[in-house]
Amino acid sequence: DDDDEEDDEDEEDDKEEEDEYELDSEAEAERLASSSKARAKSIEPPPRGPPPPPPAATPKPAAPPPAPVPELSPAECKERGNVFYKAADYESSLPWYEKATLGAADGKEKALYLCNRAAALVMLGRVPEALNDAARASKLDPTSAKAFARMGKCSLQLGELTESRLALNRAAELSADTAGVAADLQSIKLAEALAEEATTHASAGEYAKAVSSLKLLSSRYCPHSDHFKFLELDAIVRMGKYDEVLSLATAMLRRTPDSPNALYLRGRCMFHNGQLDTALKHTIEALRLDPDHALSKELRHAIKAITAEKEGGNTAFKAGDYTEAVARYTAALALAGARDAIRSTLHVNRATAYARMRQHTEAIADCTNAIALDAKSVKAILRRAACYMELENFDKAIEDYELASQSAPDEEGQRSAREHKRRAKLEKAKASRIDHYKVLDIQKSASPVEVKKAYRKMALRWHPDKNPGAKAEAEARFKEIGAAYEQVRSVEKRAK
């Protein structure tokens, strides 16, 4: 029994221990849960707001200053320029020669470097600049044969033959063995001979030969001479090649925008091409640059004189004074050159005045001259066709209307010419049925006496000697009257 009681006590003690453990476990669980919540709360993200500024960049250490470059002496700069010059890189040699010039110790040294730069400028085709450098060198060192030789060579290329000879002779006096002087002096003689030859040809009107001499002169001895180039282009203008010279004169003007010669040449070509207003503006600009430019004065006078006569003719025509209009257009034609485009306009204007005076033969001649100058002058072609229609030369009129339809610049003009051609064909068909009584201006019932009287009257009226101003038309009508008279008489004879 005692053992059973001990067992029961032991069981009770174990149960109490278990209860205590369970209580302890629950307490521990609660403690751990509270601790976890506290930790979770402690690591919650802060409330949202503007982002924090980025950390300041750490400044990089400054680069060390470049090592000082030793300054080159003028002689060293010149040598560097020589390296580029020998490699044919003339543009790159110029800055080094410039540095050498700026650092030169005295005038003689500077003159030497200027001569080097002048040589490079010549190779680049900048001959006026090269001449300027050589001239400065000759003043800085009047004993420098090299400087005078450079001056002579540059002056020769620019076509300044007298100045070239003076400089080369001075170079030869200073040093007999200066390189190239003897050859350049010989070139001057040959250049002068070609210039004289060109002048002789131009004076004789042999412009093609003059051009040949001047081209040879420019290509061999004076490639940068505006003077000889001007003489060459002037000779080409006199040959009538206006468009060719206009292009070359424009190129000359781009090189030398203030060249009165280039402006004159452009104006001259425009004048010959019929652009009188533009030509006049060029002469005015040339005279602004050089008030004594004789050729521009002459051209300006010619333009104004022709314009005045042409406008006088237009005024007279509008007033119905066709005789005065013909006289003024004739005066304008006398002032214009043989190849001038303005002649075509003047011939058409005069032809129109002649047509109003019913002098169709003279009008046809003027139109033919206008077409010879400008084959696509539709005005001249149509005017001539109209005159042929008046003379009842329908075949010629049809030919001209066909030509006009081919030459008209737009569809409307072509369509109009075709319509005129159609009408001319109709008139031709009508004319083939000649009314001989109408030619004699009599009725079909006229008596033989009346027929003869009418014939004599019409024959006298249209006799060529009585119509010296329209002889061709009179001859055609006189023959027609004679044929009509014979035809009417033969009808009367058959009737008898």
C-alpha positions as CSV (number, residue, x, y, z in Angstrom):
1,D,0.0,0.0,0.0
2,D,2.8,2.3,0.9
3,D,4.3,1.6,-2.5
4,D,1.1,2.5,-4.2
5,E,1.0,5.8,-2.4
6,E,4.5,6.6,-3.4
7,D,3.7,5.9,-7.0
8,D,0.7,8.1,-6.8
9,E,2.8,10.9,-5.3
10,D,5.4,10.5,-8.0
11,E,2.7,10.7,-10.6
12,E,1.3,13.9,-9.0
13,D,4.8,15.3,-8.9
14,D,5.4,14.5,-12.6
15,K,2.1,16.1,-13.5
16,E,3.0,19.2,-11.6
17,E,6.3,19.4,-13.3
18,E,4.6,19.0,-16.7
19,D,2.1,21.7,-15.8
20,E,5.0,24.0,-14.8
21,Y,6.8,23.2,-18.0
22,E,3.8,23.9,-20.1
23,L,3.3,27.3,-18.3
24,D,7.0,28.0,-18.8
25,S,6.7,27.1,-22.5
26,E,3.7,29.4,-23.1
27,A,5.4,32.3,-21.4
28,E,8.5,31.7,-23.5
29,A,6.4,31.6,-26.6
30,E,4.7,34.9,-25.7
31,R,8.1,36.5,-25.0
32,L,9.6,35.3,-28.3
33,A,6.5,36.6,-30.2
34,S,6.8,40.0,-28.6
35,S,10.5,40.1,-29.4
36,S,9.9,39.2,-33.1
37,K,7.3,42.0,-33.4
38,A,9.7,44.5,-31.9
39,R,12.4,43.5,-34.3
40,A,10.0,43.7,-37.3
41,K,8.9,47.1,-36.2
42,S,12.5,48.2,-35.8
43,I,13.3,47.3,-39.5
44,E,10.2,48.8,-41.1
45,P,11.1,51.3,-44.0
46,P,10.9,54.9,-43.2
47,P,8.0,57.0,-44.6
48,R,8.5,58.0,-48.3
49,G,10.0,61.4,-49.1
50,P,12.4,63.1,-51.5
51,P,15.4,60.8,-52.3
52,P,18.6,61.7,-50.5
53,P,21.1,63.7,-52.5
54,P,23.9,61.7,-54.2
55,P,27.2,61.7,-52.5
56,A,29.4,64.5,-53.7
57,A,31.8,63.5,-56.5
58,T,35.3,63.3,-55.5
59,P,37.2,65.9,-57.6
60,K,39.8,64.5,-59.9
61,P,43.3,65.7,-59.5
62,A,44.3,68.4,-62.0
63,A,46.4,67.2,-65.0
64,P,50.0,68.2,-64.8
65,P,50.9,71.2,-67.0
66,P,52.5,70.3,-70.4
67,A,56.2,70.3,-70.5
68,P,57.4,73.6,-72.0
69,V,58.2,73.4,-75.7
70,P,61.5,74.9,-76.6
71,E,61.1,78.0,-78.8
72,L,62.5,77.5,-82.4
73,S,64.9,80.0,-83.8
74,P,64.1,81.8,-87.1
75,A,66.6,79.6,-88.9
76,E,65.0,76.4,-87.6
77,C,61.5,77.7,-88.6
78,K,62.9,78.4,-92.1
79,E,64.4,74.8,-92.3
80,R,61.0,73.4,-91.3
81,G,59.4,75.4,-94.1
82,N,62.0,74.1,-96.5
83,V,61.1,70.5,-95.6
84,F,57.4,71.2,-96.6
85,Y,58.5,73.1,-99.7
86,K,60.7,70.2,-100.9
87,A,57.8,67.8,-100.4
88,A,55.7,70.1,-102.6
89,D,53.4,70.9,-99.6
90,Y,53.7,74.7,-100.3
91,E,50.7,75.6,-98.2
92,S,52.2,74.0,-95.1
93,S,55.5,75.8,-95.6
94,L,54.0,79.3,-95.4
95,P,53.4,79.4,-91.6
96,W,57.0,78.4,-90.9
97,Y,58.3,81.1,-93.3
98,E,56.0,83.6,-91.6
99,K,57.4,82.6,-88.1
100,A,60.9,82.9,-89.4
101,T,60.1,86.4,-90.8
102,L,58.6,87.6,-87.6
103,G,61.6,86.4,-85.6
104,A,64.3,87.7,-87.9
105,A,67.0,89.7,-86.2
106,D,67.5,92.3,-88.9
107,G,66.3,93.4,-92.4
108,K,68.7,91.2,-94.3
109,E,67.6,88.1,-92.5
110,K,63.9,89.1,-92.9
111,A,64.5,89.7,-96.6
112,L,65.9,86.2,-97.0
113,Y,62.8,84.6,-95.4
114,L,60.4,86.8,-97.5
115,C,62.1,85.5,-100.6
116,N,61.5,81.9,-99.4
117,R,57.8,82.7,-98.8
118,A,57.5,84.4,-102.2
119,A,58.8,81.2,-103.9
120,A,56.1,79.1,-102.1
121,L,53.4,81.7,-103.1
122,V,54.5,81.5,-106.7
123,M,54.1,77.7,-106.7
124,L,50.6,78.2,-105.3
125,G,49.7,80.6,-108.1
126,R,49.4,83.5,-105.7
127,V,51.7,85.6,-107.8
128,P,50.6,89.1,-106.7
129,E,51.2,88.2,-103.1
130,A,54.6,86.8,-104.1
131,L,55.5,90.0,-105.9
132,N,54.6,92.0,-102.8
133,D,56.9,89.8,-100.6
134,A,59.8,90.1,-103.1
135,A,59.3,93.9,-103.3
136,R,59.4,94.1,-99.5
137,A,62.6,92.0,-99.5
138,S,64.3,94.3,-102.0
139,K,63.6,97.3,-99.8
140,L,64.8,95.6,-96.6
141,D,67.9,94.5,-98.4
142,P,68.7,96.5,-101.5
143,T,71.8,94.3,-102.1
144,S,69.8,91.1,-102.4
145,A,70.0,89.8,-106.0
146,K,67.6,87.0,-105.0
147,A,64.9,89.5,-104.0
148,F,65.2,91.4,-107.4
149,A,65.2,88.1,-109.3
150,R,62.0,87.0,-107.5
151,M,60.5,90.4,-108.4
152,G,61.4,90.0,-112.0
153,K,60.0,86.5,-112.3
154,C,56.7,87.5,-110.6
155,S,56.4,90.6,-112.8
156,L,57.0,88.5,-115.9
157,Q,54.2,86.1,-115.0
158,L,51.9,89.0,-114.4
159,G,52.6,90.4,-117.8
160,E,54.4,93.5,-116.5
161,L,57.3,93.2,-118.9
162,T,58.9,96.6,-118.4
163,E,59.0,96.2,-114.6
164,S,60.2,92.6,-115.0
165,R,63.2,93.7,-117.1
166,L,64.2,96.5,-114.6
167,A,64.2,94.0,-111.7
168,L,66.1,91.3,-113.5
169,N,68.7,93.8,-114.8
170,R,69.2,94.9,-111.2
171,A,69.6,91.3,-110.1
172,A,72.2,90.7,-112.7
173,E,74.1,93.8,-111.6
174,L,74.2,92.6,-108.0
175,S,75.2,89.1,-108.9
176,A,76.0,87.9,-112.4
177,D,75.3,84.3,-111.6
178,T,71.9,84.7,-110.0
179,A,69.9,81.6,-110.9
180,G,67.3,82.0,-113.7
181,V,67.9,85.7,-114.5
182,A,69.4,85.2,-117.9
183,A,66.6,82.8,-118.9
184,D,63.9,85.2,-117.6
185,L,65.4,88.1,-119.6
186,Q,65.3,86.0,-122.7
187,S,61.6,85.1,-121.9
188,I,60.8,88.8,-121.8
189,K,62.1,89.3,-125.3
190,L,60.0,86.4,-126.6
191,A,56.9,87.7,-124.8
192,E,57.3,91.2,-126.2
193,A,57.7,89.7,-129.7
194,L,54.4,87.7,-129.3
195,A,52.6,90.8,-127.9
196,E,53.7,92.9,-130.9
197,E,52.7,90.1,-133.3
198,A,49.2,89.9,-131.7
199,T,48.8,93.7,-132.0
200,T,49.7,93.6,-135.7
201,H,47.2,90.8,-136.4
202,A,44.4,92.6,-134.5
203,S,45.0,95.9,-136.3
204,A,44.6,94.0,-139.6
205,G,41.4,92.4,-138.5
206,E,43.0,89.0,-138.3
207,Y,41.6,88.2,-134.9
208,A,42.0,84.4,-135.1
209,K,45.8,84.9,-135.6
210,A,45.9,87.5,-132.8
211,V,44.2,85.0,-130.4
212,S,46.7,82.3,-131.3
213,S,49.6,84.6,-130.5
214,L,48.1,85.8,-127.2
215,K,47.3,82.2,-126.1
216,L,50.9,81.2,-126.7
217,L,52.1,84.3,-124.8
218,S,49.9,83.6,-121.8
219,S,50.6,79.9,-121.6
220,R,54.4,80.1,-121.9
221,Y,55.4,83.4,-120.3
222,C,52.6,85.4,-118.6
223,P,50.0,82.9,-117.2
224,H,48.8,85.3,-114.6
225,S,48.4,88.4,-116.8
226,D,44.9,89.9,-116.8
227,H,46.1,92.4,-119.4
228,F,47.0,89.8,-122.1
229,K,44.0,87.7,-121.1
230,F,41.8,90.7,-121.7
231,L,43.3,91.3,-125.2
232,E,42.8,87.7,-126.0
233,L,39.1,87.7,-125.0
234,D,38.6,91.1,-126.8
235,A,39.8,89.5,-130.0
236,I,37.5,86.5,-129.5
237,V,34.6,89.0,-129.0
238,R,35.4,90.6,-132.3
239,M,35.2,87.1,-133.9
240,G,31.5,87.0,-132.8
241,K,32.0,84.3,-130.1
242,Y,30.0,86.1,-127.5
243,D,28.9,83.1,-125.4
244,E,32.4,81.8,-125.1
245,V,33.8,85.1,-123.9
246,L,30.9,85.6,-121.5
247,S,31.8,82.5,-119.7
248,L,35.5,83.3,-119.6
249,A,34.9,86.9,-118.5
250,T,32.7,85.7,-115.7
251,A,35.5,83.4,-114.4
252,M,37.9,86.4,-114.6
253,L,35.4,88.5,-112.6
254,R,35.3,85.9,-109.9
255,R,39.1,86.1,-109.6
256,T,39.2,89.9,-109.6
257,P,35.8,91.3,-108.7
258,D,37.0,94.9,-109.1
259,S,38.3,94.4,-112.6
260,P,36.9,97.1,-115.0
261,N,38.1,95.0,-118.0
262,A,36.1,91.9,-116.9
263,L,33.0,94.0,-116.4
264,Y,33.5,95.6,-119.8
265,L,33.8,92.2,-121.5
266,R,30.7,90.8,-119.8
267,G,28.8,94.0,-120.7
268,R,30.1,93.8,-124.3
269,C,28.9,90.2,-124.7
270,M,25.5,91.0,-123.3
271,F,25.2,94.0,-125.6
272,H,25.9,91.9,-128.6
273,N,23.4,89.3,-127.4
274,G,20.7,91.9,-127.2
275,Q,20.6,92.4,-123.4
276,L,21.0,96.2,-123.6
277,D,19.8,97.1,-120.2
278,T,22.1,94.6,-118.4
279,A,25.0,95.6,-120.6
280,L,24.5,99.3,-119.7
281,K,24.6,98.4,-115.9
282,H,28.0,96.7,-116.4
283,T,29.5,99.6,-118.2
284,I,28.3,102.0,-115.4
285,E,29.9,99.7,-112.8
286,A,33.2,99.5,-114.8
287,L,33.3,103.3,-115.0
288,R,32.6,103.6,-111.3
289,L,35.8,101.5,-110.7
290,D,37.8,103.3,-113.4
291,P,36.2,106.6,-114.6
292,D,38.7,106.8,-117.5
293,H,38.0,103.3,-118.8
294,A,37.8,104.3,-122.5
295,L,36.2,101.1,-123.9
296,S,33.5,101.2,-121.3
297,K,32.7,104.8,-122.2
298,E,32.5,103.9,-125.9
299,L,30.2,100.9,-125.2
300,R,28.0,103.0,-123.0
301,H,27.6,105.6,-125.7
302,A,26.8,103.0,-128.3
303,I,24.1,101.4,-126.1
304,K,22.5,104.7,-125.3
305,A,22.5,105.8,-129.0
306,I,20.9,102.5,-130.2
307,T,18.3,102.5,-127.4
308,A,17.3,106.1,-128.2
309,E,16.7,105.4,-131.9
310,K,14.8,102.2,-131.2
311,E,12.6,103.8,-128.7
312,G,12.0,106.7,-131.1
313,G,10.9,104.2,-133.7
314,N,8.5,102.6,-131.3
315,T,7.0,106.0,-130.4
316,A,6.5,106.9,-134.0
317,F,5.0,103.5,-134.8
318,K,2.4,103.9,-132.0
319,A,1.6,107.3,-133.3
320,G,0.9,105.9,-136.8
321,D,3.9,107.7,-138.3
322,Y,5.3,104.6,-140.1
323,T,7.7,106.6,-142.3
324,E,9.4,108.1,-139.2
325,A,9.4,104.7,-137.6
326,V,11.2,103.2,-140.6
327,A,13.7,106.1,-140.5
328,R,14.5,105.6,-136.7
329,Y,14.8,101.8,-137.0
330,T,17.1,102.3,-140.0
331,A,19.3,104.7,-137.9
332,A,19.5,102.1,-135.1
333,L,20.5,99.4,-137.5
334,A,23.3,101.6,-138.8
335,L,24.7,101.9,-135.2
336,A,24.5,98.2,-134.4
337,G,27.2,95.7,-135.4
338,A,26.8,93.1,-138.1
339,R,26.4,90.2,-135.7
340,D,24.4,91.9,-132.9
341,A,21.3,90.2,-131.8
342,I,19.5,93.5,-131.5
343,R,19.6,93.7,-135.3
344,S,17.0,90.9,-135.5
345,T,14.6,92.9,-133.3
346,L,15.2,96.1,-135.3
347,H,14.6,94.3,-138.6
348,V,11.3,92.8,-137.4
349,N,10.2,96.2,-136.1
350,R,11.0,97.9,-139.4
351,A,9.3,95.1,-141.3
352,T,6.1,95.7,-139.3
353,A,6.2,99.4,-140.2
354,Y,6.8,98.5,-143.9
355,A,3.8,96.1,-143.8
356,R,1.6,98.9,-142.4
357,M,2.7,101.0,-145.4
358,R,1.8,98.0,-147.7
359,Q,5.4,97.7,-148.8
360,H,5.4,94.0,-148.4
361,T,8.5,93.3,-150.5
362,E,10.6,95.4,-148.2
363,A,9.0,93.8,-145.2
364,I,9.9,90.4,-146.4
365,A,13.5,91.4,-147.0
366,D,13.7,92.7,-143.4
367,C,12.2,89.5,-142.0
368,T,14.6,87.4,-144.0
369,N,17.5,89.3,-142.5
370,A,16.1,88.9,-139.0
371,I,15.7,85.1,-139.5
372,A,19.3,84.9,-140.7
373,L,20.4,86.4,-137.4
374,D,18.0,84.3,-135.3
375,A,16.6,81.2,-137.0
376,K,14.0,80.8,-134.3
377,S,12.6,84.3,-134.4
378,V,8.9,83.3,-134.6
379,K,7.9,87.0,-134.9
380,A,10.0,87.4,-138.1
381,I,8.7,84.1,-139.5
382,L,5.0,85.0,-138.9
383,R,5.5,88.5,-140.2
384,R,7.1,87.2,-143.4
385,A,4.3,84.7,-143.9
386,A,1.6,87.4,-143.5
387,C,3.4,89.5,-146.2
388,Y,3.5,86.5,-148.5
389,M,-0.2,86.1,-148.0
390,E,-0.8,89.8,-149.0
391,L,1.2,89.1,-152.2
392,E,-0.8,85.9,-152.7
393,N,2.4,83.9,-152.7
394,F,0.6,81.1,-150.8
395,D,3.2,78.4,-151.2
396,K,5.8,80.6,-149.4
397,A,3.3,81.5,-146.8
398,I,2.5,77.9,-146.1
399,E,6.2,77.1,-145.8
400,D,6.7,79.9,-143.2
401,Y,3.6,78.8,-141.2
402,E,5.0,75.3,-141.1
403,L,8.4,76.7,-139.9
404,A,6.7,78.8,-137.3
405,S,4.8,75.8,-135.9
406,Q,8.1,74.0,-135.5
407,S,9.9,77.0,-133.9
408,A,7.1,78.2,-131.5
409,P,8.2,77.7,-127.9
410,D,4.8,76.6,-126.6
411,E,1.8,74.6,-127.6
412,E,-0.4,77.7,-128.0
413,G,2.0,79.2,-130.5
414,Q,2.3,76.0,-132.4
415,R,-1.5,75.6,-132.6
416,S,-1.9,79.1,-133.9
417,A,0.7,78.6,-136.6
418,R,-1.0,75.4,-137.7
419,E,-4.3,77.3,-138.0
420,H,-2.7,80.0,-140.1
421,K,-1.3,77.3,-142.3
422,R,-4.7,75.7,-142.8
423,R,-6.2,79.1,-143.8
424,A,-3.3,79.7,-146.2
425,K,-4.1,76.4,-147.9
426,L,-7.7,77.4,-148.3
427,E,-6.8,80.7,-149.8
428,K,-4.5,79.0,-152.2
429,A,-7.3,76.7,-153.3
430,K,-9.6,79.7,-153.8
431,A,-6.9,81.6,-155.8
432,S,-6.6,78.7,-158.2
433,R,-10.0,79.7,-159.5
434,I,-9.0,83.1,-160.8
435,D,-11.8,85.6,-161.6
436,H,-10.2,87.4,-164.5
437,Y,-13.1,90.0,-164.5
438,K,-12.3,90.8,-160.9
439,V,-8.7,91.3,-161.7
440,L,-9.6,93.9,-164.3
441,D,-12.3,95.3,-161.9
442,I,-15.1,94.9,-164.4
443,Q,-18.4,93.2,-164.7
444,K,-18.8,90.0,-166.8
445,S,-21.3,91.9,-169.0
446,A,-18.7,94.6,-169.9
447,S,-18.3,95.4,-173.5
448,P,-15.0,95.0,-175.4
449,V,-14.5,98.7,-175.2
450,E,-15.0,98.7,-171.4
451,V,-12.7,95.7,-171.1
452,K,-9.9,97.4,-173.0
453,K,-10.4,100.6,-171.1
454,A,-10.2,98.8,-167.7
455,Y,-7.1,96.9,-168.8
456,R,-5.3,100.1,-169.7
457,K,-6.3,101.7,-166.4
458,M,-5.1,98.8,-164.3
459,A,-1.9,98.3,-166.3
460,L,-1.0,101.9,-165.8
461,R,-1.7,101.7,-162.2
462,W,0.5,98.6,-161.6
463,H,3.2,99.3,-164.1
464,P,6.6,98.6,-162.3
465,D,8.0,102.0,-163.3
466,K,5.1,103.6,-161.5
467,N,5.7,101.7,-158.3
468,P,9.5,102.0,-157.5
469,G,8.8,101.4,-153.8
470,A,7.1,98.1,-154.4
471,K,8.5,96.9,-157.7
472,A,8.3,93.2,-157.1
473,E,4.7,93.3,-156.1
474,A,3.9,95.6,-159.1
475,E,5.6,93.2,-161.5
476,A,3.5,90.3,-160.2
477,R,0.3,92.3,-160.5
478,F,1.2,93.7,-163.9
479,K,1.7,90.2,-165.3
480,E,-1.6,89.0,-163.7
481,I,-3.5,91.9,-165.3
482,G,-2.0,91.1,-168.7
483,A,-3.0,87.4,-168.4
484,A,-6.5,88.3,-167.3
485,Y,-7.0,90.7,-170.3
486,E,-5.9,88.0,-172.7
487,Q,-8.2,85.5,-171.1
488,V,-11.2,87.8,-171.3
489,R,-10.5,88.7,-174.9
490,S,-10.2,85.0,-175.8
491,V,-13.6,84.4,-174.3
492,E,-15.1,87.3,-176.3
493,K,-13.6,85.9,-179.5
494,R,-15.0,82.5,-178.9
495,A,-18.4,84.1,-178.2
496,K,-18.3,85.8,-181.6
